Amino acid sequence: MVKATSKVNINNMQLKRLEGAALTALEQTAEALHTEVIQAQVIPRDTGNLQNESTFVDYTNASKGKVSIVSTAPYARRMYFHPEYKFSKEENPNARGKWYEPWISGKEKDFCRDTFKKLYKRAGGV
């Protein structure tokens, strides 16, 4: 019978640094998605209030691993969930309802995962 022993040393400083890198990457990923959506010109726009002033990244729960892109305009929900509306294309030529769909289940669905990986590697030095 062969007897084996091992010893594991946990580098707590390195773990803290990687946790910080994950938090930084999470916040930056949300900002990148927000920017990506604005640049795609998919949010219906008249005065720019919904897209520019009323939509922002909420970091309140970032330490719990959750960030949100929030729209505070009272009409945002109605516009988002009613893609049948005839949105003006004057300001944003790709305006539509459900403007996050390409990043949720469409051709851009890997954007957040891929962006987080890249940003985590950069912030964590790995």
N, CA, C and O atoms as CSV, one atom per row, in Angstrom:
chain,resi,resn,atom,element,x,y,z
A,1,MET,N,N,0.836,-1.167,0.000
A,1,MET,CA,C,0.000,0.000,0.000
A,1,MET,C,C,0.887,1.238,0.000
A,1,MET,O,O,1.835,1.350,0.777
A,2,VAL,N,N,0.541,2.187,-0.918
A,2,VAL,CA,C,1.293,3.420,-1.038
A,2,VAL,C,C,0.574,4.516,-0.264
A,2,VAL,O,O,-0.637,4.700,-0.384
A,3,LYS,N,N,1.338,5.222,0.514
A,3,LYS,CA,C,0.775,6.305,1.298
A,3,LYS,C,C,1.243,7.624,0.690
A,3,LYS,O,O,2.429,7.811,0.416
A,4,ALA,N,N,0.288,8.537,0.482
A,4,ALA,CA,C,0.631,9.830,-0.105
A,4,ALA,C,C,0.126,10.948,0.793
A,4,ALA,O,O,-0.946,10.855,1.392
A,5,THR,N,N,0.896,11.966,0.869
A,5,THR,CA,C,0.476,13.147,1.619
A,5,THR,C,C,0.689,14.368,0.732
A,5,THR,O,O,1.526,14.373,-0.170
A,6,SER,N,N,-0.078,15.374,1.013
A,6,SER,CA,C,0.102,16.615,0.252
A,6,SER,C,C,-0.208,17.803,1.154
A,6,SER,O,O,-0.902,17.695,2.166
A,7,LYS,N,N,0.325,18.905,0.749
A,7,LYS,CA,C,0.117,20.125,1.503
A,7,LYS,C,C,-0.308,21.208,0.508
A,7,LYS,O,O,0.305,21.375,-0.546
A,8,VAL,N,N,-1.363,21.934,0.861
A,8,VAL,CA,C,-1.875,22.984,-0.008
A,8,VAL,C,C,-1.701,24.324,0.703
A,8,VAL,O,O,-2.137,24.500,1.841
A,9,ASN,N,N,-1.069,25.245,0.028
A,9,ASN,CA,C,-0.924,26.599,0.546
A,9,ASN,C,C,-1.828,27.517,-0.267
A,9,ASN,O,O,-1.691,27.610,-1.487
A,10,ILE,N,N,-2.734,28.182,0.400
A,10,ILE,CA,C,-3.648,29.094,-0.276
A,10,ILE,C,C,-3.097,30.505,-0.157
A,10,ILE,O,O,-2.816,30.995,0.936
A,11,ASN,N,N,-2.955,31.129,-1.287
A,11,ASN,CA,C,-2.452,32.491,-1.338
A,11,ASN,C,C,-3.644,33.444,-1.237
A,11,ASN,O,O,-4.246,33.798,-2.251
A,12,ASN,N,N,-3.977,33.851,-0.033
A,12,ASN,CA,C,-5.141,34.704,0.198
A,12,ASN,C,C,-5.020,36.065,-0.475
A,12,ASN,O,O,-6.018,36.630,-0.922
A,13,MET,N,N,-3.831,36.580,-0.547
A,13,MET,CA,C,-3.635,37.867,-1.225
A,13,MET,C,C,-3.988,37.748,-2.715
A,13,MET,O,O,-4.642,38.625,-3.280
A,14,GLN,N,N,-3.553,36.671,-3.325
A,14,GLN,CA,C,-3.850,36.448,-4.740
A,14,GLN,C,C,-5.355,36.239,-4.948
A,14,GLN,O,O,-5.924,36.745,-5.915
A,15,LEU,N,N,-5.993,35.499,-4.047
A,15,LEU,CA,C,-7.439,35.299,-4.151
A,15,LEU,C,C,-8.188,36.624,-4.058
A,15,LEU,O,O,-9.128,36.852,-4.820
A,16,LYS,N,N,-7.794,37.488,-3.150
A,16,LYS,CA,C,-8.427,38.804,-3.015
A,16,LYS,C,C,-8.223,39.628,-4.286
A,16,LYS,O,O,-9.132,40.325,-4.738
A,17,ARG,N,N,-7.026,39.539,-4.852
A,17,ARG,CA,C,-6.745,40.279,-6.081
A,17,ARG,C,C,-7.625,39.783,-7.225
A,17,ARG,O,O,-8.131,40.580,-8.015
A,18,LEU,N,N,-7.805,38.466,-7.311
A,18,LEU,CA,C,-8.647,37.898,-8.365
A,18,LEU,C,C,-10.120,38.225,-8.140
A,18,LEU,O,O,-10.855,38.436,-9.104
A,19,GLU,N,N,-10.561,38.270,-6.894
A,19,GLU,CA,C,-11.943,38.667,-6.595
A,19,GLU,C,C,-12.167,40.120,-7.025
A,19,GLU,O,O,-13.203,40.453,-7.601
A,20,GLY,N,N,-11.197,40.966,-6.743
A,20,GLY,CA,C,-11.281,42.364,-7.172
A,20,GLY,C,C,-11.294,42.480,-8.686
A,20,GLY,O,O,-12.009,43.311,-9.246
A,21,ALA,N,N,-10.501,41.645,-9.345
A,21,ALA,CA,C,-10.468,41.650,-10.808
A,21,ALA,C,C,-11.809,41.215,-11.378
A,21,ALA,O,O,-12.255,41.757,-12.389
A,22,ALA,N,N,-12.456,40.246,-10.744
A,22,ALA,CA,C,-13.767,39.774,-11.200
A,22,ALA,C,C,-14.805,40.889,-11.055
A,22,ALA,O,O,-15.634,41.085,-11.944
A,23,LEU,N,N,-14.762,41.604,-9.956
A,23,LEU,CA,C,-15.689,42.716,-9.735
A,23,LEU,C,C,-15.466,43.817,-10.768
A,23,LEU,O,O,-16.422,44.340,-11.341
A,24,THR,N,N,-14.222,44.162,-11.000
A,24,THR,CA,C,-13.890,45.168,-12.010
A,24,THR,C,C,-14.369,44.722,-13.389
A,24,THR,O,O,-14.971,45.507,-14.123
A,25,ALA,N,N,-14.105,43.477,-13.738
A,25,ALA,CA,C,-14.512,42.959,-15.049
A,25,ALA,C,C,-16.031,42.943,-15.189
A,25,ALA,O,O,-16.553,43.233,-16.266
A,26,LEU,N,N,-16.745,42.607,-14.118
A,26,LEU,CA,C,-18.207,42.604,-14.147
A,26,LEU,C,C,-18.737,44.009,-14.440
A,26,LEU,O,O,-19.584,44.189,-15.315
A,27,GLU,N,N,-18.239,44.992,-13.709
A,27,GLU,CA,C,-18.686,46.368,-13.907
A,27,GLU,C,C,-18.340,46.875,-15.307
A,27,GLU,O,O,-19.159,47.530,-15.952
A,28,GLN,N,N,-17.143,46.577,-15.770
A,28,GLN,CA,C,-16.719,47.027,-17.099
A,28,GLN,C,C,-17.497,46.313,-18.205
A,28,GLN,O,O,-17.750,46.897,-19.258
A,29,THR,N,N,-17.875,45.062,-17.975
A,29,THR,CA,C,-18.670,44.327,-18.954
A,29,THR,C,C,-20.042,44.974,-19.109
A,29,THR,O,O,-20.537,45.127,-20.226
A,30,ALA,N,N,-20.650,45.351,-18.000
A,30,ALA,CA,C,-21.954,46.021,-18.061
A,30,ALA,C,C,-21.841,47.345,-18.810
A,30,ALA,O,O,-22.702,47.677,-19.625
A,31,GLU,N,N,-20.792,48.091,-18.537
A,31,GLU,CA,C,-20.570,49.358,-19.246
A,31,GLU,C,C,-20.346,49.114,-20.739
A,31,GLU,O,O,-20.838,49.866,-21.581
A,32,ALA,N,N,-19.605,48.062,-21.055
A,32,ALA,CA,C,-19.352,47.736,-22.462
A,32,ALA,C,C,-20.649,47.369,-23.177
A,32,ALA,O,O,-20.864,47.779,-24.318
A,33,LEU,N,N,-21.512,46.605,-22.518
A,33,LEU,CA,C,-22.804,46.251,-23.120
A,33,LEU,C,C,-23.645,47.505,-23.323
A,33,LEU,O,O,-24.248,47.689,-24.380
A,34,HIS,N,N,-23.685,48.354,-22.323
A,34,HIS,CA,C,-24.441,49.603,-22.437
A,34,HIS,C,C,-23.959,50.422,-23.636
A,34,HIS,O,O,-24.767,50.927,-24.416
A,35,THR,N,N,-22.664,50.548,-23.774
A,35,THR,CA,C,-22.078,51.276,-24.895
A,35,THR,C,C,-22.399,50.598,-26.220
A,35,THR,O,O,-22.733,51.260,-27.203
A,36,GLU,N,N,-22.295,49.283,-26.237
A,36,GLU,CA,C,-22.562,48.511,-27.452
A,36,GLU,C,C,-24.000,48.722,-27.936
A,36,GLU,O,O,-24.240,48.891,-29.132
A,37,VAL,N,N,-24.940,48.711,-27.012
A,37,VAL,CA,C,-26.350,48.895,-27.360
A,37,VAL,C,C,-26.580,50.306,-27.906
A,37,VAL,O,O,-27.297,50.484,-28.891
A,38,ILE,N,N,-25.981,51.292,-27.274
A,38,ILE,CA,C,-26.132,52.670,-27.763
A,38,ILE,C,C,-25.526,52.810,-29.162
A,38,ILE,O,O,-26.124,53.432,-30.040
A,39,GLN,N,N,-24.348,52.236,-29.365
A,39,GLN,CA,C,-23.700,52.334,-30.677
A,39,GLN,C,C,-24.453,51.570,-31.764
A,39,GLN,O,O,-24.355,51.906,-32.944
A,40,ALA,N,N,-25.205,50.544,-31.366
A,40,ALA,CA,C,-25.999,49.781,-32.334
A,40,ALA,C,C,-27.240,50.563,-32.767
A,40,ALA,O,O,-27.917,50.176,-33.720
A,41,GLN,N,N,-27.536,51.647,-32.079
A,41,GLN,CA,C,-28.661,52.525,-32.385
A,41,GLN,C,C,-29.982,51.762,-32.453
A,41,GLN,O,O,-30.750,51.913,-33.404
A,42,VAL,N,N,-30.238,50.935,-31.424
A,42,VAL,CA,C,-31.449,50.132,-31.389
A,42,VAL,C,C,-32.509,50.647,-30.420
A,42,VAL,O,O,-33.668,50.240,-30.498
A,43,ILE,N,N,-32.125,51.533,-29.512
A,43,ILE,CA,C,-33.090,52.081,-28.549
A,43,ILE,C,C,-33.901,53.164,-29.258
A,43,ILE,O,O,-33.332,54.075,-29.859
A,44,PRO,N,N,-35.232,53.065,-29.188
A,44,PRO,CA,C,-36.047,54.120,-29.802
A,44,PRO,C,C,-35.652,55.484,-29.237
A,44,PRO,O,O,-35.423,55.634,-28.037
A,45,ARG,N,N,-35.578,56.461,-30.117
A,45,ARG,CA,C,-35.066,57.766,-29.680
A,45,ARG,C,C,-35.848,58.899,-30.326
A,45,ARG,O,O,-36.047,58.950,-31.540
A,46,ASP,N,N,-36.273,59.787,-29.471
A,46,ASP,CA,C,-36.903,61.015,-29.930
A,46,ASP,C,C,-36.059,62.180,-29.431
A,46,ASP,O,O,-35.434,62.888,-30.220
A,47,THR,N,N,-36.045,62.374,-28.119
A,47,THR,CA,C,-35.250,63.450,-27.526
A,47,THR,C,C,-33.899,62.941,-27.022
A,47,THR,O,O,-33.005,63.739,-26.743
A,48,GLY,N,N,-33.744,61.633,-26.904
A,48,GLY,CA,C,-32.506,61.053,-26.391
A,48,GLY,C,C,-32.566,60.769,-24.906
A,48,GLY,O,O,-31.610,60.235,-24.344
A,49,ASN,N,N,-33.675,61.114,-24.252
A,49,ASN,CA,C,-33.791,60.921,-22.814
A,49,ASN,C,C,-33.690,59.448,-22.419
A,49,ASN,O,O,-32.932,59.115,-21.508
A,50,LEU,N,N,-34.431,58.565,-23.077
A,50,LEU,CA,C,-34.404,57.144,-22.729
A,50,LEU,C,C,-32.999,56.574,-22.889
A,50,LEU,O,O,-32.497,55.886,-22.000
A,51,GLN,N,N,-32.381,56.854,-23.998
A,51,GLN,CA,C,-31.051,56.304,-24.290
A,51,GLN,C,C,-29.953,56.938,-23.451
A,51,GLN,O,O,-29.066,56.232,-22.971
A,52,ASN,N,N,-29.991,58.229,-23.265
A,52,ASN,CA,C,-28.857,58.931,-22.670
A,52,ASN,C,C,-28.986,59.227,-21.182
A,52,ASN,O,O,-28.085,58.885,-20.416
A,53,GLU,N,N,-30.059,59.841,-20.759
A,53,GLU,CA,C,-30.171,60.236,-19.358
A,53,GLU,C,C,-30.849,59.185,-18.486
A,53,GLU,O,O,-30.510,59.045,-17.310
A,54,SER,N,N,-31.797,58.449,-19.045
A,54,SER,CA,C,-32.610,57.538,-18.228
A,54,SER,C,C,-32.115,56.101,-18.194
A,54,SER,O,O,-32.679,55.288,-17.460
A,55,THR,N,N,-31.097,55.759,-18.947
A,55,THR,CA,C,-30.576,54.394,-18.949
A,55,THR,C,C,-29.127,54.421,-18.472
A,55,THR,O,O,-28.297,55.158,-19.003
A,56,PHE,N,N,-28.843,53.606,-17.464
A,56,PHE,CA,C,-27.519,53.616,-16.847
A,56,PHE,C,C,-27.220,52.250,-16.239
A,56,PHE,O,O,-28.112,51.415,-16.090
A,57,VAL,N,N,-25.960,52.036,-15.892
A,57,VAL,CA,C,-25.545,50.795,-15.233
A,57,VAL,C,C,-25.668,50.999,-13.724
A,57,VAL,O,O,-25.136,51.960,-13.168
A,58,ASP,N,N,-26.371,50.086,-13.080
A,58,ASP,CA,C,-26.560,50.131,-11.625
A,58,ASP,C,C,-25.594,49.127,-10.990
A,58,ASP,O,O,-25.683,47.923,-11.231
A,59,TYR,N,N,-24.671,49.644,-10.175
A,59,TYR,CA,C,-23.652,48.825,-9.516
A,59,TYR,C,C,-24.017,48.450,-8.083
A,59,TYR,O,O,-23.189,47.884,-7.370
A,60,THR,N,N,-25.227,48.752,-7.651
A,60,THR,CA,C,-25.630,48.566,-6.259
A,60,THR,C,C,-25.296,47.178,-5.721
A,60,THR,O,O,-24.834,47.056,-4.587
A,61,ASN,N,N,-25.517,46.142,-6.505
A,61,ASN,CA,C,-25.284,44.764,-6.057
A,61,ASN,C,C,-24.053,44.128,-6.692
A,61,ASN,O,O,-23.946,42.903,-6.751
A,62,ALA,N,N,-23.132,44.946,-7.161
A,62,ALA,CA,C,-21.933,44.418,-7.826
A,62,ALA,C,C,-21.135,43.504,-6.909
A,62,ALA,O,O,-20.591,42.497,-7.362
A,63,SER,N,N,-21.059,43.838,-5.632
A,63,SER,CA,C,-20.294,42.990,-4.709
A,63,SER,C,C,-20.930,41.615,-4.529
A,63,SER,O,O,-20.281,40.692,-4.038
A,64,LYS,N,N,-22.190,41.472,-4.921
A,64,LYS,CA,C,-22.887,40.180,-4.870
A,64,LYS,C,C,-22.878,39.497,-6.234
A,64,LYS,O,O,-23.515,38.461,-6.422
A,65,GLY,N,N,-22.151,40.083,-7.181
A,65,GLY,CA,C,-22.026,39.480,-8.504
A,65,GLY,C,C,-23.137,39.854,-9.461
A,65,GLY,O,O,-23.379,39.140,-10.434
A,66,LYS,N,N,-23.826,40.973,-9.203
A,66,LYS,CA,C,-24.931,41.364,-10.072
A,66,LYS,C,C,-24.868,42.857,-10.375
A,66,LYS,O,O,-24.780,43.686,-9.469
A,67,VAL,N,N,-24.914,43.182,-11.654
A,67,VAL,CA,C,-25.064,44.557,-12.106
A,67,VAL,C,C,-26.267,44.572,-13.053
A,67,VAL,O,O,-26.626,43.545,-13.629
A,68,SER,N,N,-26.869,45.718,-13.204
A,68,SER,CA,C,-28.057,45.834,-14.045
A,68,SER,C,C,-27.952,47.063,-14.926
A,68,SER,O,O,-27.351,48.068,-14.547
A,69,ILE,N,N,-28.541,46.969,-16.094
A,69,ILE,CA,C,-28.723,48.150,-16.920
A,69,ILE,C,C,-30.178,48.548,-16.714
A,69,ILE,O,O,-31.096,47.791,-17.030
A,70,VAL,N,N,-30.369,49.741,-16.183
A,70,VAL,CA,C,-31.681,50.199,-15.747
A,70,VAL,C,C,-32.139,51.369,-16.607
A,70,VAL,O,O,-31.359,52.262,-16.938
A,71,SER,N,N,-33.408,51.344,-16.957
A,71,SER,CA,C,-34.034,52.486,-17.625
A,71,SER,C,C,-35.106,53.020,-16.692
A,71,SER,O,O,-36.035,52.296,-16.333
A,72,THR,N,N,-34.987,54.271,-16.300
A,72,THR,CA,C,-35.925,54.856,-15.348
A,72,THR,C,C,-37.058,55.630,-16.007
A,72,THR,O,O,-37.970,56.081,-15.315
A,73,ALA,N,N,-37.025,55.791,-17.297
A,73,ALA,CA,C,-38.109,56.496,-17.982
A,73,ALA,C,C,-39.394,55.692,-17.814
A,73,ALA,O,O,-39.383,54.475,-18.000
A,74,PRO,N,N,-40.504,56.350,-17.465
A,74,PRO,CA,C,-41.749,55.620,-17.200
A,74,PRO,C,C,-42.286,54.852,-18.409
A,74,PRO,O,O,-43.045,53.898,-18.237
A,75,TYR,N,N,-41.917,55.238,-19.597
A,75,TYR,CA,C,-42.416,54.600,-20.813
A,75,TYR,C,C,-41.483,53.497,-21.335
A,75,TYR,O,O,-41.814,52.841,-22.323
A,76,ALA,N,N,-40.348,53.282,-20.706
A,76,ALA,CA,C,-39.355,52.321,-21.204
A,76,ALA,C,C,-39.914,50.912,-21.304
A,76,ALA,O,O,-39.720,50.248,-22.322
A,77,ARG,N,N,-40.602,50.442,-20.275
A,77,ARG,CA,C,-41.159,49.083,-20.276
A,77,ARG,C,C,-42.153,48.909,-21.419
A,77,ARG,O,O,-42.108,47.914,-22.142
A,78,ARG,N,N,-43.039,49.868,-21.577
A,78,ARG,CA,C,-44.053,49.776,-22.633
A,78,ARG,C,C,-43.385,49.705,-24.005
A,78,ARG,O,O,-43.784,48.905,-24.851
A,79,MET,N,N,-42.379,50.533,-24.222
A,79,MET,CA,C,-41.703,50.533,-25.520
A,79,MET,C,C,-40.910,49.249,-25.745
A,79,MET,O,O,-40.885,48.714,-26.854
A,80,TYR,N,N,-40.263,48.757,-24.691
A,80,TYR,CA,C,-39.437,47.555,-24.837
A,80,TYR,C,C,-40.280,46.331,-25.183
A,80,TYR,O,O,-39.927,45.561,-26.076
A,81,PHE,N,N,-41.381,46.155,-24.484
A,81,PHE,CA,C,-42.181,44.943,-24.645
A,81,PHE,C,C,-43.249,45.023,-25.729
A,81,PHE,O,O,-44.106,44.145,-25.825
A,82,HIS,N,N,-43.200,46.065,-26.537
A,82,HIS,CA,C,-44.151,46.187,-27.649
A,82,HIS,C,C,-43.415,46.472,-28.949
A,82,HIS,O,O,-43.421,47.596,-29.450
A,83,PRO,N,N,-42.777,45.427,-29.490
A,83,PRO,CA,C,-42.013,45.619,-30.730
A,83,PRO,C,C,-42.908,45.929,-31.934
A,83,PRO,O,O,-42.409,46.305,-32.994
A,84,GLU,N,N,-44.215,45.776,-31.777
A,84,GLU,CA,C,-45.125,46.063,-32.894
A,84,GLU,C,C,-45.310,47.563,-33.129
A,84,GLU,O,O,-45.831,47.960,-34.171
A,85,TYR,N,N,-44.895,48.394,-32.185
A,85,TYR,CA,C,-44.986,49.841,-32.384
A,85,TYR,C,C,-44.175,50.239,-33.607
A,85,TYR,O,O,-43.187,49.588,-33.947
A,86,LYS,N,N,-44.588,51.288,-34.250
A,86,LYS,CA,C,-43.855,51.834,-35.398
A,86,LYS,C,C,-42.890,52.891,-34.860
A,86,LYS,O,O,-43.253,54.055,-34.693
A,87,PHE,N,N,-41.663,52.464,-34.594
A,87,PHE,CA,C,-40.668,53.366,-34.023
A,87,PHE,C,C,-40.066,54.260,-35.106
A,87,PHE,O,O,-39.798,53.818,-36.223
A,88,SER,N,N,-39.863,55.507,-34.751
A,88,SER,CA,C,-39.209,56.432,-35.664
A,88,SER,C,C,-37.769,55.969,-35.861
A,88,SER,O,O,-37.094,55.589,-34.904
A,89,LYS,N,N,-37.317,56.002,-37.077
A,89,LYS,CA,C,-35.942,55.590,-37.406
A,89,LYS,C,C,-35.082,56.814,-37.737
A,89,LYS,O,O,-33.960,56.684,-38.227
A,90,GLU,N,N,-35.620,57.986,-37.466
A,90,GLU,CA,C,-34.917,59.221,-37.811
A,90,GLU,C,C,-33.625,59.399,-37.014
A,90,GLU,O,O,-32.577,59.696,-37.586
A,91,GLU,N,N,-33.697,59.220,-35.711
A,91,GLU,CA,C,-32.526,59.402,-34.852
A,91,GLU,C,C,-31.688,58.122,-34.738
A,91,GLU,O,O,-30.460,58.170,-34.816
A,92,ASN,N,N,-32.353,56.992,-34.553
A,92,ASN,CA,C,-31.671,55.696,-34.462
A,92,ASN,C,C,-32.250,54.781,-35.536
A,92,ASN,O,O,-33.370,54.291,-35.388
A,93,PRO,N,N,-31.514,54.549,-36.598
A,93,PRO,CA,C,-32.044,53.805,-37.741
A,93,PRO,C,C,-32.409,52.349,-37.441
A,93,PRO,O,O,-33.142,51.735,-38.216
A,94,ASN,N,N,-31.921,51.788,-36.346
A,94,ASN,CA,C,-32.225,50.398,-36.007
A,94,ASN,C,C,-33.194,50.293,-34.833
A,94,ASN,O,O,-33.324,49.222,-34.239
A,95,ALA,N,N,-33.868,51.374,-34.492
A,95,ALA,CA,C,-34.768,51.409,-33.335
A,95,ALA,C,C,-35.836,50.324,-33.438
A,95,ALA,O,O,-36.394,50.057,-34.502
A,96,ARG,N,N,-36.096,49.709,-32.277
A,96,ARG,CA,C,-37.100,48.641,-32.220
A,96,ARG,C,C,-37.421,48.358,-30.759
A,96,ARG,O,O,-36.756,48.859,-29.852
A,97,GLY,N,N,-38.446,47.551,-30.548
A,97,GLY,CA,C,-38.730,47.044,-29.215
A,97,GLY,C,C,-37.782,45.887,-28.946
A,97,GLY,O,O,-37.111,45.406,-29.859
A,98,LYS,N,N,-37.725,45.445,-27.721
A,98,LYS,CA,C,-36.842,44.341,-27.309
A,98,LYS,C,C,-35.418,44.553,-27.827
A,98,LYS,O,O,-34.815,43.660,-28.422
A,99,TRP,N,N,-34.908,45.736,-27.590
A,99,TRP,CA,C,-33.601,46.107,-28.152
A,99,TRP,C,C,-32.427,45.335,-27.580
A,99,TRP,O,O,-31.337,45.383,-28.151
A,100,TYR,N,N,-32.606,44.626,-26.474
A,100,TYR,CA,C,-31.499,43.818,-25.925
A,100,TYR,C,C,-31.470,42.390,-26.477
A,100,TYR,O,O,-30.527,41.648,-26.201
A,101,GLU,N,N,-32.467,41.998,-27.236
A,101,GLU,CA,C,-32.564,40.619,-27.726
A,101,GLU,C,C,-31.318,40.101,-28.448
A,101,GLU,O,O,-30.934,38.957,-28.208
A,102,PRO,N,N,-30.670,40.872,-29.313
A,102,PRO,CA,C,-29.472,40.335,-29.965
A,102,PRO,C,C,-28.390,39.912,-28.958
A,102,PRO,O,O,-27.616,38.994,-29.228
A,103,TRP,N,N,-28.340,40.583,-27.801
A,103,TRP,CA,C,-27.334,40.274,-26.781
A,103,TRP,C,C,-27.832,39.232,-25.779
A,103,TRP,O,O,-27.050,38.704,-24.988
A,104,ILE,N,N,-29.129,38.941,-25.815
A,104,ILE,CA,C,-29.689,37.922,-24.919
A,104,ILE,C,C,-29.707,36.558,-25.603
A,104,ILE,O,O,-29.214,35.574,-25.054
A,105,SER,N,N,-30.280,36.509,-26.804
A,105,SER,CA,C,-30.401,35.212,-27.464
A,105,SER,C,C,-30.109,35.264,-28.961
A,105,SER,O,O,-30.280,34.264,-29.658
A,106,GLY,N,N,-29.679,36.394,-29.449
A,106,GLY,CA,C,-29.405,36.530,-30.876
A,106,GLY,C,C,-27.944,36.375,-31.225
A,106,GLY,O,O,-27.192,35.693,-30.529
A,107,LYS,N,N,-27.549,37.015,-32.309
A,107,LYS,CA,C,-26.190,36.841,-32.826
A,107,LYS,C,C,-25.109,37.408,-31.911
A,107,LYS,O,O,-23.939,37.059,-32.061
A,108,GLU,N,N,-25.469,38.262,-30.979
A,108,GLU,CA,C,-24.495,38.846,-30.044
A,108,GLU,C,C,-24.541,38.201,-28.661
A,108,GLU,O,O,-24.005,38.757,-27.702
A,109,LYS,N,N,-25.174,37.036,-28.549
A,109,LYS,CA,C,-25.408,36.428,-27.232
A,109,LYS,C,C,-24.134,36.103,-26.453
A,109,LYS,O,O,-24.191,35.974,-25.230
A,110,ASP,N,N,-23.003,35.970,-27.114
A,110,ASP,CA,C,-21.744,35.675,-26.424
A,110,ASP,C,C,-20.963,36.942,-26.049
A,110,ASP,O,O,-19.878,36.855,-25.475
A,111,PHE,N,N,-21.507,38.099,-26.367
A,111,PHE,CA,C,-20.797,39.355,-26.135
A,111,PHE,C,C,-20.375,39.517,-24.673
A,111,PHE,O,O,-19.207,39.788,-24.394
A,112,CYS,N,N,-21.310,39.352,-23.746
A,112,CYS,CA,C,-20.989,39.578,-22.328
A,112,CYS,C,C,-19.992,38.545,-21.814
A,112,CYS,O,O,-19.047,38.897,-21.108
A,113,ARG,N,N,-20.189,37.290,-22.155
A,113,ARG,CA,C,-19.257,36.246,-21.712
A,113,ARG,C,C,-17.852,36.514,-22.239
A,113,ARG,O,O,-16.881,36.467,-21.484
A,114,ASP,N,N,-17.748,36.792,-23.526
A,114,ASP,CA,C,-16.438,37.019,-24.135
A,114,ASP,C,C,-15.784,38.295,-23.606
A,114,ASP,O,O,-14.576,38.326,-23.371
A,115,THR,N,N,-16.578,39.337,-23.421
A,115,THR,CA,C,-16.057,40.597,-22.897
A,115,THR,C,C,-15.579,40.423,-21.464
A,115,THR,O,O,-14.513,40.917,-21.099
A,116,PHE,N,N,-16.367,39.718,-20.645
A,116,PHE,CA,C,-15.961,39.488,-19.258
A,116,PHE,C,C,-14.640,38.724,-19.203
A,116,PHE,O,O,-13.747,39.085,-18.437
A,117,LYS,N,N,-14.514,37.676,-20.006
A,117,LYS,CA,C,-13.269,36.887,-20.007
A,117,LYS,C,C,-12.066,37.762,-20.345
A,117,LYS,O,O,-11.032,37.688,-19.681
A,118,LYS,N,N,-12.203,38.576,-21.361
A,118,LYS,CA,C,-11.105,39.445,-21.780
A,118,LYS,C,C,-10.754,40.460,-20.681
A,118,LYS,O,O,-9.583,40.671,-20.366
A,119,LEU,N,N,-11.784,41.076,-20.112
A,119,LEU,CA,C,-11.548,42.091,-19.075
A,119,LEU,C,C,-11.021,41.471,-17.785
A,119,LEU,O,O,-10.203,42.077,-17.094
A,120,TYR,N,N,-11.485,40.271,-17.460
A,120,TYR,CA,C,-11.002,39.582,-16.249
A,120,TYR,C,C,-9.521,39.229,-16.386
A,120,TYR,O,O,-8.740,39.407,-15.451
A,121,LYS,N,N,-9.152,38.734,-17.544
A,121,LYS,CA,C,-7.741,38.414,-17.782
A,121,LYS,C,C,-6.873,39.655,-17.652
A,121,LYS,O,O,-5.791,39.610,-17.066
A,122,ARG,N,N,-7.356,40.762,-18.203
A,122,ARG,CA,C,-6.595,42.009,-18.147
A,122,ARG,C,C,-6.505,42.507,-16.695
A,122,ARG,O,O,-5.420,42.860,-16.234
A,123,ALA,N,N,-7.619,42.539,-15.984
A,123,ALA,CA,C,-7.635,43.065,-14.603
A,123,ALA,C,C,-6.917,42.131,-13.636
A,123,ALA,O,O,-6.287,42.582,-12.680
A,124,GLY,N,N,-7.015,40.818,-13.891
A,124,GLY,CA,C,-6.392,39.843,-12.984
A,124,GLY,C,C,-4.961,39.508,-13.324
A,124,GLY,O,O,-4.272,38.846,-12.548
A,125,GLY,N,N,-4.517,39.952,-14.460
A,125,GLY,CA,C,-3.146,39.664,-14.853
A,125,GLY,C,C,-2.917,38.188,-15.164
A,125,GLY,O,O,-1.814,37.672,-14.979
A,126,VAL,N,N,-3.955,37.518,-15.632
A,126,VAL,CA,C,-3.808,36.090,-15.968
A,126,VAL,C,C,-3.894,35.866,-17.457
A,126,VAL,O,O,-3.791,34.729,-17.918
